[in-house]
Amino acid sequence: MRIIAHNNMGKPQVIEATRLVIEDDLGNPVCVAMQFGPPGQPGGIIIENADAENWNDILRQLGINKTVIVTDINQKPLDQIVFG
C-alpha cells in the first residue's frame, strides 16, 4: 500500500506501508487501514473507522492500547459568524 501525504500543500511525501493509523489532533485513532496478502502480490486492504461497532477491538488487534469513545454531536449551522 502506498500512502501519499501532503502537509500545507507542500510536496507530497510517498510512504510504503502495510498499516496506517490516522489520529486526530488529540492523538485519538480515527481510521486504520491494513494491507494483507503476500508481499509484492496483489492483496486487499481493510479500512475501518471510529464508527465501527467493534472499533476498540480493532485497535487492540493492531496493538494500539487506547480506548476511544465516539459520540455524534448534532451540530446546527450558524446563522452568522461575528469576529470581534
HUKA-V947772 format. One record per residue. N is the residue number from 0. SS is DSSP state (A for helix, B for strand, O for the rest). PSI is psi in degrees with one decimal (none if undefined). D_FIRST is the distance of its C-alpha to the first C-alpha in Angstrom with 1 decimal. Layout:
# HUKA-V947772
N:SS:PSI:D_FIRST, N:SS:PSI:D_FIRST
This chain:
# HUKA-V947772
0:O:140.7:0.0, 1:B:131.2:3.8, 2:B:129.6:6.6, 3:B:112.0:9.9, 4:B:138.5:12.8, 5:O:143.7:16.5, 6:O:117.6:19.5, 7:O:39.2:22.9, 8:O:22.9:21.9, 9:O:-171.6:21.5, 10:O:132.5:19.4, 11:O:144.9:15.7, 12:B:127.9:13.7, 13:B:127.0:10.4, 14:B:130.2:8.5, 15:B:131.1:6.0, 16:O:157.6:5.6, 17:O:-11.9:5.9, 18:B:136.1:8.2, 19:B:131.5:9.2, 20:B:123.5:13.0, 21:B:128.1:14.7, 22:B:152.5:18.5, 23:O:-177.9:21.5, 24:O:-17.7:24.0, 25:O:3.5:25.8, 26:O:11.5:22.9, 27:O:126.9:22.6, 28:B:129.5:19.1, 29:B:-15.4:18.8, 30:B:144.0:15.3, 31:B:150.0:12.6, 32:B:140.3:9.3, 33:B:131.7:8.4, 34:B:139.5:6.5, 35:B:161.2:9.5, 36:O:169.2:11.0, 37:O:143.1:12.1, 38:O:136.9:10.1, 39:O:-2.5:9.9, 40:O:150.7:10.9, 41:O:133.6:9.9, 42:O:-145.5:9.5, 43:B:167.0:9.2, 44:B:128.0:8.0, 45:B:128.9:11.0, 46:B:127.6:11.9, 47:B:150.9:15.3, 48:B:177.1:17.5, 49:O:-10.3:20.9, 50:O:-11.6:22.8, 51:O:138.4:21.9, 52:O:-34.5:25.2, 53:O:34.9:23.8, 54:A:-46.8:21.7, 55:A:-32.7:23.5, 56:A:-41.5:23.0, 57:A:-45.7:19.2, 58:A:-45.2:19.3, 59:A:-40.3:21.6, 60:A:-27.2:19.5, 61:O:2.5:16.7, 62:O:17.2:19.5, 63:O:114.9:20.1, 64:O:66.4:23.9, 65:O:146.8:24.6, 66:O:125.4:26.4, 67:O:126.5:25.6, 68:O:122.0:28.3, 69:O:126.7:27.3, 70:O:144.5:30.2, 71:O:137.2:30.6, 72:O:120.7:33.0, 73:O:107.6:35.1, 74:O:141.8:35.2, 75:O:136.7:37.9, 76:O:143.8:37.6, 77:O:143.7:40.1, 78:O:-38.5:43.1, 79:O:159.2:43.0, 80:O:127.1:41.7, 81:O:123.2:44.4, 82:O:131.0:43.9, 83:O:none:46.9
